[in-house]
């Protein structure tokens, strides 16, 4: 899956298991992809080596909250229904062109 921002396509992985959701992008270096964490309204950046951009989105992929360049050893929680909220963790400075209220466009890559 890819996130389309302008003319850029950012690879996105989806956290499907509890372990993937808890670890997120922790312990990763040179992050060059994003991580979508469904049904999530609280993240941490403990054990992170680099800053990340964080977007909280609703079930229609609209950006509700945005945090650019979140540094390690932080937590961020939004008081939204966890079943209707997802988090998109992105490489730092990736979300500069995005604003609260924007609808994110995801694309599946089909290989034939």
Residue frames as a rotation matrix with the C-alpha (Angstrom) as fourth column:
UNK 1
0.590 0.807 0.000 0.00
0.807 -0.590 0.000 0.00
0.000 0.000 -1.000 0.00
UNK 2
-0.595 -0.749 0.293 1.16
0.755 -0.646 -0.117 3.55
0.276 0.151 0.949 -0.70
UNK 3
0.295 0.571 -0.766 0.18
0.639 -0.714 -0.287 6.98
-0.710 -0.405 -0.576 0.60
UNK 4
-0.013 -0.230 0.973 -0.02
0.916 -0.393 -0.081 9.58
0.401 0.890 0.216 -2.15
UNK 5
0.388 0.048 -0.920 1.19
0.511 -0.842 0.172 13.07
-0.767 -0.537 -0.351 -1.16
UNK 6
0.257 -0.237 -0.937 1.39
-0.677 -0.736 0.000 15.31
-0.690 0.634 -0.349 -4.19
UNK 7
0.537 -0.145 -0.831 3.51
-0.731 0.413 -0.544 13.37
0.422 0.899 0.116 -6.67
UNK 8
-0.566 -0.803 0.186 5.21
-0.768 0.431 -0.475 11.28
0.301 -0.412 -0.860 -4.00
UNK 9
0.553 0.638 -0.535 4.27
-0.355 0.762 0.542 7.68
0.754 -0.110 0.648 -3.15
UNK 10
-0.326 -0.629 0.705 5.25
-0.920 0.039 -0.390 6.62
0.218 -0.776 -0.592 0.35
UNK 11
-0.380 0.167 -0.910 5.22
-0.007 0.983 0.183 2.88
0.925 0.075 -0.372 1.11
UNK 12
-0.115 0.445 0.888 2.87
-0.967 -0.256 0.003 2.05
0.229 -0.858 0.459 3.98
UNK 13
-0.752 -0.043 -0.658 2.86
0.087 0.983 -0.164 -1.11
0.653 -0.180 -0.735 6.06
UNK 14
0.221 0.886 0.408 -0.13
-0.584 -0.215 0.782 -2.04
0.781 -0.412 0.470 8.19
UNK 15
-0.816 -0.422 0.396 0.23
-0.555 0.377 -0.742 -3.16
0.164 -0.825 -0.541 11.80
UNK 16
-0.038 0.840 -0.542 -2.04
-0.464 0.465 0.754 -6.21
0.885 0.280 0.372 12.02
UNK 17
0.140 0.035 -0.990 -0.93
0.626 0.771 0.116 -7.91
0.767 -0.636 0.086 15.22
UNK 18
0.961 0.208 -0.181 -0.81
0.262 -0.486 0.833 -6.64
0.085 -0.849 -0.522 18.78
UNK 19
0.261 -0.947 -0.186 2.99
0.723 0.064 0.688 -6.88
-0.640 -0.315 0.701 18.73
UNK 20
-0.351 -0.365 0.862 3.21
0.892 -0.411 0.189 -4.81
0.286 0.835 0.470 15.53
UNK 21
0.518 0.637 0.570 0.91
0.389 -0.769 0.506 -2.19
0.761 -0.041 -0.647 17.05
UNK 22
0.911 -0.181 -0.372 2.87
0.332 -0.217 0.918 -1.95
-0.247 -0.959 -0.137 20.30
UNK 23
0.025 -1.000 -0.007 6.31
0.745 0.014 0.667 -1.74
-0.667 -0.023 0.745 18.69
UNK 24
0.867 0.351 -0.354 5.33
0.055 -0.773 -0.632 0.54
-0.496 0.528 -0.690 15.82
UNK 25
0.769 -0.631 0.105 8.50
0.013 -0.148 -0.989 2.03
0.640 0.762 -0.105 14.34
UNK 26
0.752 -0.507 0.422 10.53
-0.568 -0.173 0.804 1.52
-0.335 -0.844 -0.419 17.52
UNK 27
0.212 -0.825 0.523 14.11
-0.008 0.534 0.845 0.31
-0.977 -0.183 0.107 17.06
UNK 28
0.593 0.005 0.805 14.05
0.786 0.210 -0.581 1.24
-0.172 0.978 0.121 13.37
UNK 29
-0.181 -0.701 -0.689 16.76
0.221 -0.712 0.666 3.36
-0.958 -0.031 0.284 11.77
UNK 30
-0.901 -0.218 -0.375 16.56
-0.257 -0.427 0.867 5.39
-0.349 0.877 0.329 8.55
UNK 31
-0.234 0.913 0.333 12.78
0.402 0.403 -0.822 5.05
-0.885 -0.058 -0.461 8.37
UNK 32
-0.906 -0.103 -0.410 11.66
-0.316 -0.478 0.819 5.29
-0.281 0.872 0.401 4.75
UNK 33
-0.584 0.788 -0.194 8.10
0.282 0.421 0.862 3.98
0.761 0.449 -0.468 5.02
UNK 34
-0.410 0.534 0.739 4.98
-0.828 -0.557 -0.057 4.64
0.382 -0.636 0.671 7.04
UNK 35
-0.922 0.178 -0.343 3.06
0.291 0.904 -0.312 2.43
0.254 -0.388 -0.886 9.44
UNK 36
-0.260 0.921 0.291 -0.73
-0.597 -0.391 0.700 2.42
0.759 0.008 0.652 9.65
UNK 37
-0.985 -0.013 -0.174 -2.01
0.134 0.584 -0.801 1.36
0.112 -0.812 -0.573 13.08
UNK 38
-0.316 0.942 0.114 -5.77
-0.079 -0.145 0.986 0.74
0.945 0.303 0.120 12.94
UNK 39
0.644 0.713 -0.277 -8.03
0.259 0.138 0.956 1.17
0.720 -0.687 -0.095 15.97
UNK 40
-0.135 -0.790 -0.598 -5.50
0.977 -0.006 -0.213 3.25
0.165 -0.613 0.773 17.86
UNK 41
0.717 0.379 0.585 -5.73
0.309 -0.925 0.220 6.57
0.624 0.023 -0.781 19.70
UNK 42
0.846 -0.493 0.203 -2.50
-0.422 -0.387 0.820 6.58
-0.326 -0.779 -0.535 21.71
UNK 43
0.734 -0.662 -0.152 1.11
0.311 0.526 -0.792 6.17
0.604 0.534 0.591 20.61
UNK 44
0.766 -0.619 -0.173 4.57
-0.035 -0.310 0.950 6.41
-0.642 -0.722 -0.259 22.11
UNK 45
0.780 -0.593 -0.199 8.00
-0.297 -0.070 -0.952 7.03
0.551 0.802 -0.231 20.65
UNK 46
0.506 -0.618 0.602 10.00
-0.636 0.204 0.744 5.18
-0.582 -0.760 -0.290 23.27
UNK 47
0.056 -0.638 0.768 12.96
0.247 0.754 0.609 3.26
-0.968 0.155 0.199 21.83
UNK 48
0.910 0.208 0.358 12.86
0.400 -0.220 -0.889 5.37
-0.106 0.953 -0.284 18.67
UNK 49
-0.073 -0.997 -0.016 16.11
0.875 -0.071 0.479 6.42
-0.479 0.021 0.878 17.02
UNK 50
-0.905 -0.201 0.374 14.65
0.394 -0.727 0.563 9.23
0.159 0.657 0.737 14.94
UNK 51
-0.598 0.739 -0.310 11.80
-0.390 -0.606 -0.694 11.72
-0.701 -0.294 0.650 14.87
UNK 52
-0.736 0.457 0.500 8.59
0.675 0.552 0.489 10.82
-0.053 0.697 -0.715 13.04
UNK 53
-0.746 0.661 0.083 5.47
-0.619 -0.734 0.278 12.55
0.245 0.156 0.957 11.77
UNK 54
-0.862 0.507 0.026 2.21
0.420 0.741 -0.523 11.33
-0.285 -0.439 -0.852 13.30
UNK 55
-0.683 0.729 -0.033 -1.28
-0.597 -0.533 0.600 11.62
0.420 0.429 0.800 11.83
UNK 56
-0.730 0.614 0.301 -4.44
0.152 0.575 -0.804 10.55
-0.667 -0.541 -0.513 13.63
UNK 57
-0.838 0.427 -0.340 -7.11
-0.472 -0.256 0.844 9.80
0.273 0.867 0.416 11.04
UNK 58
-0.162 0.866 0.473 -10.79
-0.741 0.209 -0.638 8.86
-0.651 -0.454 0.608 11.19
UNK 59
-0.162 0.138 0.977 -12.49
0.250 0.964 -0.094 5.96
-0.955 0.229 -0.190 9.41
UNK 60
0.877 0.407 0.257 -12.79
0.359 -0.195 -0.913 8.09
-0.321 0.892 -0.317 6.25
UNK 61
0.131 -0.963 0.235 -9.02
0.991 0.118 -0.068 8.78
0.038 0.242 0.970 6.23
UNK 62
0.617 0.094 0.781 -9.50
0.163 -0.986 -0.011 12.42
0.770 0.134 -0.624 7.24
UNK 63
-0.466 -0.854 -0.233 -6.66
0.521 -0.053 -0.852 13.90
0.715 -0.518 0.470 9.29
UNK 64
0.691 0.710 -0.138 -7.95
0.480 -0.308 0.822 14.83
0.541 -0.633 -0.553 12.76
UNK 65
0.852 -0.512 -0.108 -4.63
-0.172 -0.470 0.866 15.54
-0.494 -0.719 -0.488 14.47
UNK 66
0.725 -0.683 0.092 -1.14
0.288 0.178 -0.941 16.10
0.626 0.708 0.326 13.15
UNK 67
0.806 -0.589 -0.059 2.19
-0.142 -0.289 0.947 16.12
-0.574 -0.755 -0.317 14.96
UNK 68
0.819 -0.566 -0.097 5.28
-0.088 0.043 -0.995 16.89
0.567 0.823 -0.015 12.86
UNK 69
-0.042 -0.999 0.017 8.75
-0.242 -0.007 -0.970 15.79
0.969 -0.045 -0.242 13.89
UNK 70
0.856 0.360 0.371 7.73
-0.451 0.169 0.876 14.03
0.253 -0.918 0.306 17.10
UNK 71
-0.112 -0.993 0.040 10.91
-0.831 0.072 -0.552 13.26
0.545 -0.095 -0.833 18.98
UNK 72
-0.251 -0.063 -0.966 11.76
0.212 0.970 -0.118 10.03
0.944 -0.235 -0.230 20.82
UNK 73
-0.796 -0.066 -0.602 10.54
0.581 0.198 -0.789 9.38
0.171 -0.978 -0.120 24.37
UNK 74
-0.795 0.606 0.038 7.13
-0.606 -0.786 -0.122 11.02
-0.044 -0.120 0.992 23.89
UNK 75
-0.650 0.712 0.265 3.53
0.668 0.702 -0.248 9.92
-0.362 0.016 -0.932 24.13
UNK 76
-0.863 0.460 -0.207 0.53
-0.505 -0.789 0.350 11.32
-0.002 0.406 0.914 22.32
UNK 77
-0.700 0.706 0.105 -3.10
0.648 0.691 -0.322 10.51
-0.300 -0.157 -0.941 23.00
UNK 78
-0.807 0.576 0.129 -6.28
-0.418 -0.712 0.563 11.77
0.416 0.401 0.816 21.43
UNK 79
-0.734 0.610 0.298 -9.66
-0.121 0.315 -0.941 11.46
-0.668 -0.727 -0.157 23.08
UNK 80
-0.201 0.619 -0.759 -11.48
-0.973 -0.037 0.228 9.98
0.113 0.784 0.610 20.12
UNK 81
0.700 0.537 0.471 -13.30
-0.563 0.820 -0.099 6.64
-0.439 -0.196 0.877 19.81
UNK 82
-0.277 -0.919 0.282 -10.58
-0.542 0.391 0.744 4.03
-0.793 0.053 -0.607 19.39
UNK 83
-0.086 0.320 0.943 -12.76
0.536 0.813 -0.227 2.03
-0.840 0.486 -0.241 16.98
UNK 84
0.828 0.446 0.339 -13.02
0.530 -0.428 -0.732 5.04
-0.181 0.786 -0.591 14.65
UNK 85
0.762 -0.623 -0.177 -9.42
-0.605 -0.782 0.148 6.26
-0.231 -0.006 -0.973 14.94
UNK 86
0.760 -0.632 0.150 -6.20
0.649 0.731 -0.212 5.08
0.024 0.258 0.966 13.33
UNK 87
0.560 -0.680 -0.474 -2.65
-0.237 -0.679 0.695 6.35
-0.794 -0.277 -0.541 13.48
UNK 88
0.868 -0.415 0.273 -0.29
0.406 0.275 -0.872 6.82
0.287 0.867 0.407 10.59
UNK 89
0.517 -0.802 -0.298 3.37
0.063 -0.312 0.948 7.04
-0.854 -0.509 -0.110 11.60
UNK 90
0.941 -0.158 0.298 5.50
0.289 -0.080 -0.954 8.54
0.175 0.984 -0.030 8.83
UNK 91
-0.054 -0.998 -0.039 9.16
0.981 -0.046 -0.186 9.39
0.184 -0.048 0.982 8.26
UNK 92
-0.051 -0.004 -0.999 10.03
0.584 -0.812 -0.027 12.82
-0.810 -0.584 0.044 9.64
UNK 93
-0.499 -0.100 -0.861 9.08
-0.313 -0.905 0.286 15.84
-0.808 0.413 0.421 7.53
UNK 94
-0.883 0.213 0.418 6.85
0.460 0.563 0.687 13.74
-0.089 0.799 -0.595 5.26
UNK 95
-0.068 0.997 -0.034 3.57
0.992 0.064 -0.106 15.42
-0.103 -0.041 -0.994 6.23
UNK 96
-0.730 -0.312 -0.608 4.54
0.352 -0.934 0.056 19.05
-0.585 -0.173 0.792 5.56
UNK 97
-0.926 0.372 -0.059 2.04
-0.234 -0.446 0.864 19.34
0.295 0.814 0.500 2.68
UNK 98
-0.333 0.831 -0.446 -0.80
0.588 0.553 0.591 17.81
0.737 -0.066 -0.672 4.73
UNK 99
-0.755 0.175 0.632 -3.27
-0.491 -0.790 -0.367 19.66
0.435 -0.587 0.683 6.95
UNK 100
-0.792 0.589 0.160 -5.94
0.152 0.444 -0.883 18.80
-0.591 -0.675 -0.441 9.47
UNK 101
0.155 0.938 -0.311 -9.12
-0.399 -0.229 -0.888 18.07
-0.904 0.262 0.339 7.51
UNK 102
-0.264 -0.313 -0.912 -7.31
-0.964 0.112 0.240 16.66
0.027 0.943 -0.332 4.47
UNK 103
0.795 0.471 0.383 -8.44
-0.437 0.882 -0.177 13.25
-0.421 -0.027 0.907 3.22
UNK 104
-0.265 -0.953 0.146 -5.55
-0.620 0.285 0.731 10.85
-0.738 0.103 -0.666 2.72
UNK 105
0.657 0.392 -0.645 -5.32
-0.753 0.392 -0.529 8.90
0.045 0.833 0.552 -0.52
UNK 106
-0.134 -0.643 0.754 -4.03
-0.483 0.707 0.517 5.35
-0.865 -0.294 -0.405 -0.26
UNK 107
0.395 0.168 -0.903 -3.22
-0.904 0.246 -0.349 3.22
0.164 0.955 0.249 -3.28
UNK 108
0.562 -0.226 0.796 -2.72
-0.138 0.923 0.359 -0.51
-0.816 -0.311 0.487 -3.45
UNK 109
-0.210 -0.701 -0.682 0.13
-0.926 -0.082 0.369 -1.65
-0.315 0.708 -0.632 -5.62
UNK 110
0.741 0.504 0.443 -1.03
-0.306 0.841 -0.446 -4.48
-0.597 0.195 0.778 -7.85
UNK 111
-0.394 -0.896 -0.204 1.68
-0.733 0.172 0.658 -6.67
-0.555 0.409 -0.724 -9.29
UNK 112
0.734 0.671 -0.103 0.67
-0.568 0.524 -0.634 -8.69
-0.372 0.524 0.766 -12.34
